[in-house]
Amino acid sequence: MMTRRTGCSPSPCEPRGACKSYRSYESYGSYLIDWRFEMSGRRQLVGFIVIVVVAALLMPACLWGQDPVPTKDEIAKMQAAAPEKPRVPPAKAHKLLVFSRSWGYKHTARPFGAKAIEVMGKKTGAYEPVLIEEDDSLFEPQNLKQFDAVVLNNTNEEIFLPENFDKLPAEEQAKAKQRDEMLRKSFADYVRNGGGLAVIHAGVASFRTWPEFGEIMGARFENHPWGAGSTVVLKIEEPDHPLTAAFKEPYFIVTDEIYQLAAPYSRDNLRVLITVDPVKSKTTPEQKKLIRRQDNDFAMTYIKTYGKGRVFYNALGHQHELFWNPIVLQHDLDGLQFVLGDLNADATPSAKITKK
């Protein structure tokens, strides 16, 4: 067999004939083909890496475990949609604590809700917003008293405990539990003694192991038969109530994640303002399987009192775009002014109202 020499001599450390630059003409074609495939594979690999890097840069932050934040355009929409002025002039300067901590499932709407509340406060002068997420020290008694009301903005689960509580050593768990109990008592005393509380969407699913929070809220989270992106028809139960003044029609069509509330939910304890109309709303067979309430009473917003404190709950707040919906923002602002003590509204439970 004839060979083609490439000009290489065998290494002194190799036996004669072992020089790898010698190939038969017969095998040389295969070598070129292998080399071309190798180079082609490298190009494909480089191309794949480029695609991955570009995708990573363009991928929404929420897919990396980070909350998306409102863009400049979205903030501009909030500013345009926010009411021009408060429903009633504030009786005094108010400070509003907006708490957005969440464990377990973390709603990506939290930064949007916080920003919308901030925008409304600055635009209308109804309150001075203080936004926090990780720092719970403001719930300590000496710090909490500076605020006229608190907002639980899409909070979830045991938010006064560390997120890694289950992984802590026993000694640290005991300290964390002791602090949790102290903050719970501080918070409950605050509302009972006249502090306001507004709760947005998932906030009702907070403090799941704390019985008194269910009493403060007047309800617990059950599930969401109508999942995120569902369109339903809401009925304005009390069109003449001060807190429903934002709604000019008897019904309001909305797209969101729609909650179903559980005990201690009762109209004996709550003033229900807006509900899902189960007749006008489309419900699929799969959604019907998730419905637990045989009375078809799906409250979306309500108010109540707890001791001397006022409580407002709005179940809307999963979809980001709700935070630049002018009707929703006006309703939220009215609810905030109610818990701050500026907007007077009858909180007599619905079941105890004498119907005209």
C-alpha positions as CSV (number, residue, x, y, z in Angstrom):
1,M,0.0,0.0,0.0
2,M,1.4,3.4,-1.0
3,T,1.6,5.9,1.8
4,R,1.7,9.7,1.8
5,R,4.3,11.4,4.0
6,T,3.5,14.7,5.6
7,G,7.0,15.6,6.6
8,C,6.9,14.4,10.2
9,S,9.5,12.2,11.8
10,P,8.6,9.8,14.6
11,S,9.2,11.0,18.1
12,P,12.3,9.4,19.8
13,C,9.9,8.1,22.4
14,E,7.8,6.2,19.9
15,P,8.6,3.1,17.9
16,R,9.5,3.6,14.3
17,G,6.4,3.9,12.1
18,A,4.4,5.3,15.0
19,C,4.4,8.9,13.7
20,K,0.7,9.9,13.5
21,S,1.4,12.1,10.5
22,Y,1.6,9.1,8.3
23,R,-1.6,7.9,6.8
24,S,-2.5,5.7,3.9
25,Y,-4.1,7.4,0.9
26,E,-7.0,5.1,1.5
27,S,-7.5,6.2,5.1
28,Y,-6.8,9.9,4.3
29,G,-10.2,10.5,2.8
30,S,-11.8,9.1,5.9
31,Y,-9.6,11.4,8.0
32,L,-10.9,14.5,6.1
33,I,-14.5,13.4,6.5
34,D,-14.0,12.8,10.2
35,W,-12.3,16.2,10.5
36,R,-15.2,18.0,8.7
37,F,-17.7,16.3,10.9
38,E,-15.7,17.3,13.9
39,M,-15.6,20.9,12.8
40,S,-19.3,20.9,11.9
41,G,-20.1,19.5,15.4
42,R,-18.1,22.3,17.0
43,R,-19.9,24.9,15.0
44,Q,-23.2,23.4,16.0
45,L,-22.1,23.4,19.7
46,V,-21.0,27.1,19.5
47,G,-24.3,27.9,17.8
48,F,-26.2,26.1,20.5
49,I,-24.3,28.0,23.3
50,V,-25.1,31.3,21.6
51,I,-28.8,30.5,21.5
52,V,-28.8,29.5,25.2
53,V,-27.0,32.7,26.2
54,V,-29.4,34.9,24.2
55,A,-32.4,33.1,25.5
56,A,-31.2,33.5,29.0
57,L,-30.8,37.2,28.5
58,L,-34.3,37.5,27.1
59,M,-36.0,35.1,29.4
60,P,-38.5,36.7,31.9
61,A,-37.0,37.2,35.3
62,C,-39.7,35.1,36.9
63,L,-38.4,32.0,35.2
64,W,-35.1,32.5,37.0
65,G,-36.8,32.7,40.4
66,Q,-36.7,36.5,40.4
67,D,-39.8,38.7,40.5
68,P,-40.3,40.8,37.3
69,V,-40.5,44.5,38.1
70,P,-42.8,47.0,36.4
71,T,-41.2,48.6,33.3
72,K,-41.2,52.4,32.7
73,D,-44.2,52.0,30.3
74,E,-46.1,50.0,32.9
75,I,-45.4,52.5,35.7
76,A,-46.6,55.3,33.3
77,K,-49.8,53.3,32.8
78,M,-50.2,53.1,36.6
79,Q,-49.6,56.9,36.9
80,A,-52.2,57.6,34.2
81,A,-54.8,55.1,35.7
82,A,-54.4,56.2,39.3
83,P,-57.1,58.6,40.7
84,E,-56.3,62.3,40.4
85,K,-57.3,62.8,44.0
86,P,-58.5,60.9,47.1
87,R,-62.2,60.1,47.4
88,V,-62.1,62.3,50.6
89,P,-59.4,64.6,51.9
90,P,-57.2,62.8,54.5
91,A,-57.9,64.0,58.0
92,K,-54.2,64.0,58.7
93,A,-50.9,62.8,57.2
94,H,-50.9,59.0,57.1
95,K,-48.2,56.4,56.9
96,L,-49.0,53.1,55.2
97,L,-46.9,50.0,55.6
98,V,-46.9,47.8,52.5
99,F,-45.6,44.3,53.2
100,S,-44.9,42.0,50.3
101,R,-43.0,39.0,51.8
102,S,-44.1,35.6,50.5
103,W,-43.1,32.0,51.1
104,G,-44.0,29.0,49.1
105,Y,-45.8,30.2,45.9
106,K,-44.7,33.8,45.2
107,H,-47.0,35.8,43.1
108,T,-45.1,37.8,40.6
109,A,-47.7,40.6,40.9
110,R,-46.2,41.7,44.2
111,P,-43.9,44.3,42.8
112,F,-46.7,45.6,40.6
113,G,-49.1,45.9,43.5
114,A,-46.5,47.6,45.7
115,K,-45.7,50.1,42.9
116,A,-49.3,50.9,42.2
117,I,-50.0,51.6,45.9
118,E,-46.9,53.8,45.9
119,V,-48.0,55.6,42.8
120,M,-51.5,56.3,44.2
121,G,-50.1,57.6,47.5
122,K,-47.7,60.0,45.8
123,K,-50.3,61.2,43.2
124,T,-53.2,61.7,45.5
125,G,-51.5,62.5,48.8
126,A,-53.8,60.1,50.6
127,Y,-50.9,58.5,52.5
128,E,-47.1,58.1,52.6
129,P,-46.3,54.6,51.5
130,V,-43.4,52.6,53.1
131,L,-42.6,49.5,51.0
132,I,-40.9,46.5,52.6
133,E,-40.4,42.8,51.7
134,E,-37.7,41.1,53.8
135,D,-37.5,43.3,56.9
136,D,-40.2,42.4,59.4
137,S,-38.8,44.5,62.2
138,L,-41.4,47.2,61.5
139,F,-44.0,44.8,62.9
140,E,-42.3,45.0,66.3
141,P,-44.7,47.0,68.7
142,Q,-42.5,50.1,69.0
143,N,-42.2,50.3,65.2
144,L,-45.7,49.3,64.1
145,K,-47.4,52.1,66.0
146,Q,-46.0,54.8,63.6
147,F,-48.3,53.4,60.8
148,D,-52.0,54.1,60.4
149,A,-52.6,51.0,58.3
150,V,-50.8,47.9,56.9
151,V,-51.2,46.3,53.5
152,L,-50.5,42.6,53.0
153,N,-49.7,42.7,49.4
154,N,-50.0,39.2,47.9
155,T,-48.2,37.8,51.0
156,N,-48.4,34.0,51.6
157,E,-47.8,31.4,54.3
158,E,-45.9,32.0,57.6
159,I,-44.3,35.3,56.7
160,F,-43.0,36.0,60.2
161,L,-40.9,32.9,60.1
162,P,-37.7,32.5,58.1
163,E,-38.3,30.8,54.7
164,N,-35.8,28.1,55.6
165,F,-37.4,27.5,59.1
166,D,-37.7,23.7,58.6
167,K,-33.9,23.4,57.9
168,L,-32.7,25.4,60.9
169,P,-31.2,23.7,63.9
170,A,-33.6,23.1,66.8
171,E,-32.2,26.0,68.8
172,E,-32.6,28.5,66.0
173,Q,-36.1,27.2,65.3
174,A,-37.1,27.9,68.9
175,K,-35.8,31.4,68.6
176,A,-37.6,32.0,65.3
177,K,-40.8,30.6,66.7
178,Q,-40.5,32.9,69.8
179,R,-40.1,35.9,67.5
180,D,-43.0,34.7,65.3
181,E,-45.3,34.6,68.3
182,M,-44.1,38.1,69.4
183,L,-44.8,39.6,66.0
184,R,-48.2,37.9,65.7
185,K,-49.3,39.4,69.0
186,S,-48.0,42.8,68.0
187,F,-49.9,42.7,64.7
188,A,-53.1,41.4,66.3
189,D,-53.0,44.0,69.0
190,Y,-52.3,46.7,66.5
191,V,-55.5,45.9,64.5
192,R,-57.6,45.3,67.6
193,N,-56.6,48.7,68.9
194,G,-57.5,50.6,65.8
195,G,-54.8,50.0,63.2
196,G,-56.1,49.5,59.6
197,L,-55.5,46.4,57.5
198,A,-55.9,46.0,53.7
199,V,-55.2,42.6,52.1
200,I,-54.6,42.0,48.4
201,H,-55.3,38.7,46.7
202,A,-53.1,36.0,48.2
203,G,-52.7,37.8,51.5
204,V,-55.7,35.9,52.7
205,A,-53.5,32.8,52.5
206,S,-51.0,34.1,55.0
207,F,-50.5,32.8,58.5
208,R,-52.1,29.5,57.8
209,T,-51.3,28.1,61.2
210,W,-52.4,31.1,63.2
211,P,-56.1,30.8,64.2
212,E,-56.5,34.5,65.1
213,F,-55.5,35.6,61.7
214,G,-58.6,33.8,60.4
215,E,-60.7,35.8,62.8
216,I,-59.0,39.1,61.8
217,M,-59.6,38.4,58.1
218,G,-63.0,36.7,58.6
219,A,-62.1,34.1,56.0
220,R,-59.4,31.7,54.8
221,F,-58.2,30.7,51.3
222,E,-59.7,27.5,50.0
223,N,-58.5,27.4,46.3
224,H,-59.1,29.0,42.9
225,P,-61.6,27.2,40.8
226,W,-61.1,29.8,38.1
227,G,-57.3,29.7,37.6
228,A,-55.0,32.5,36.5
229,G,-56.2,34.1,33.3
230,S,-59.9,33.2,33.8
231,T,-62.5,35.7,32.8
232,V,-65.6,36.0,35.1
233,V,-68.4,38.4,35.6
234,L,-68.5,40.2,39.0
235,K,-71.7,41.4,40.5
236,I,-71.6,44.7,42.5
237,E,-73.6,43.6,45.5
238,E,-74.0,47.0,47.0
239,P,-73.9,49.7,44.2
240,D,-74.7,52.5,46.7
241,H,-72.0,51.6,49.2
242,P,-69.1,54.2,49.4
243,L,-66.5,51.5,48.6
244,T,-68.2,50.4,45.3
245,A,-68.4,53.9,43.9
246,A,-65.7,53.1,41.4
247,F,-68.1,50.7,39.6
248,K,-70.6,52.6,37.4
249,E,-72.4,49.4,36.2
250,P,-74.0,46.6,38.1
251,Y,-71.5,44.1,36.6
252,F,-67.8,44.1,36.0
253,I,-66.0,41.7,33.7
254,V,-62.5,40.9,34.9
255,T,-59.7,38.5,34.0
256,D,-57.7,37.2,36.9
257,E,-57.2,34.2,39.2
258,I,-60.5,33.9,41.1
259,Y,-60.4,32.7,44.7
260,Q,-62.9,30.6,46.7
261,L,-63.0,31.4,50.4
262,A,-63.4,29.0,53.3
263,A,-64.4,29.1,57.0
264,P,-64.7,31.3,59.0
265,Y,-66.2,33.1,55.9
266,S,-69.7,34.1,56.7
267,R,-72.0,37.0,55.8
268,D,-72.8,37.1,59.5
269,N,-69.4,38.7,60.0
270,L,-68.5,40.4,56.8
271,R,-69.9,43.2,54.6
272,V,-69.7,41.6,51.2
273,L,-69.4,44.2,48.4
274,I,-68.6,42.3,45.2
275,T,-69.0,38.7,44.3
276,V,-68.6,36.3,41.3
277,D,-71.9,35.9,39.5
278,P,-71.8,32.1,38.9
279,V,-74.7,32.2,36.4
280,K,-73.2,34.9,34.1
281,S,-69.6,33.5,34.5
282,K,-68.5,30.7,32.3
283,T,-67.4,27.7,34.4
284,T,-65.9,24.6,32.8
285,P,-66.5,21.0,34.1
286,E,-62.9,21.0,35.4
287,Q,-63.5,24.2,37.3
288,K,-66.7,23.0,38.7
289,K,-64.9,20.0,40.3
290,L,-62.9,22.6,42.4
291,I,-66.0,24.4,43.7
292,R,-66.6,23.6,47.4
293,R,-69.2,26.2,48.3
294,Q,-72.6,24.8,47.8
295,D,-74.1,28.3,48.4
296,N,-72.3,29.7,45.3
297,D,-71.2,32.6,47.5
298,F,-67.8,33.7,46.0
299,A,-66.9,37.0,47.7
300,M,-64.3,39.1,45.9
301,T,-64.2,42.2,48.1
302,Y,-65.5,42.8,51.6
303,I,-65.0,44.9,54.7
304,K,-65.2,44.2,58.4
305,T,-64.0,45.3,61.7
306,Y,-61.8,43.7,64.3
307,G,-62.0,45.4,67.6
308,K,-61.4,49.0,66.8
309,G,-59.6,48.2,63.5
310,R,-61.0,48.3,60.0
311,V,-60.3,45.5,57.5
312,F,-60.6,45.6,53.7
313,Y,-60.0,42.6,51.4
314,N,-59.8,42.6,47.6
315,A,-59.3,39.2,46.0
316,L,-58.2,40.7,42.7
317,G,-54.5,41.0,42.1
318,H,-52.9,38.1,40.3
319,Q,-52.7,39.6,36.8
320,H,-50.2,42.4,36.5
321,E,-52.4,44.5,34.3
322,L,-55.0,44.9,37.0
323,F,-52.6,47.4,38.7
324,W,-53.1,49.9,35.9
325,N,-56.9,49.3,35.6
326,P,-58.4,52.6,36.7
327,I,-61.6,51.1,38.2
328,V,-59.6,48.5,40.2
329,L,-57.1,51.2,41.4
330,Q,-60.0,53.5,42.5
331,H,-61.6,50.7,44.4
332,D,-58.3,49.9,46.1
333,L,-57.7,53.5,47.0
334,D,-61.2,53.7,48.5
335,G,-60.5,50.6,50.5
336,L,-57.2,52.1,51.7
337,Q,-58.9,55.3,52.7
338,F,-61.5,53.2,54.6
339,V,-58.9,51.3,56.7
340,L,-56.9,54.6,57.2
341,G,-60.1,56.0,58.8
342,D,-60.8,58.8,56.3
343,L,-63.6,57.2,54.3
344,N,-66.6,56.5,56.4
345,A,-68.5,53.3,55.3
346,D,-70.9,51.0,57.0
347,A,-69.3,47.7,57.9
348,T,-72.4,46.1,59.3
349,P,-72.3,42.4,58.2
350,S,-74.4,41.7,55.2
351,A,-76.6,39.2,57.0
352,K,-77.6,41.8,59.5
353,I,-78.6,44.6,57.1
354,T,-82.3,45.4,56.8
355,K,-83.1,45.2,53.2
356,K,-85.1,48.1,51.7
